[in-house]
């Protein structure tokens, strides 16, 4: 039994998860830019990525249970893994609803919020790469917080405009839910940033 396992295994799993998240966010953005003809295939691809992400988080939890000495507190490893999984779940949920609702047209707000989700996910990847190299990542965490604030502002304005201008109640309900799902995904990205900042403080 190895009592001093290779510490980089956890960071490798984090990075793999961030790559999958980035791929899913990129697909989501491509889908909303491409419209309904593209969204069905995109949602299926993102669903497959979500299953891959589940495999990685299960691998992380299994490794955590088998590891005597970990590079970070076990609770922090668990929280980082779970937070990353939440982001991927959020992307998958948003993609599924957008595809199922067959919104016509895909509104500029949906595209803008998807752009923010993609930017958040790319910044999470950069933060995890910095963590892996034991380098500062405060700038990345601040950027994720800024992006989440922008998504929150954009989402609030969009919902306000819906209630003022949208005459079709079914369309209003669908759009409001999609806006909220995308904005909630940026909240989950901010949760990852908060967890990483706490890890840095605890280990400094």
ABEGO torsion letter per residue (X at the ends): XBABBBAAAAAAAAAAAAAAAAAAAAAAAAAAAAEAAAAAAAAAAAAAAAAAAAAAAAAAAAAAAABABBABBAAAAAAAAAAAAAAAAAAAAAAAAAAAAGBOBBBAAAAAAAAAAAAAAAAAAAAAAAAAAGBBAAAAAAAAAAAAAAAAAAAAAAAAAAAAABABAAAAAAAAAAAAAAAAAAAAAAAAAAAAAAAAAAAX
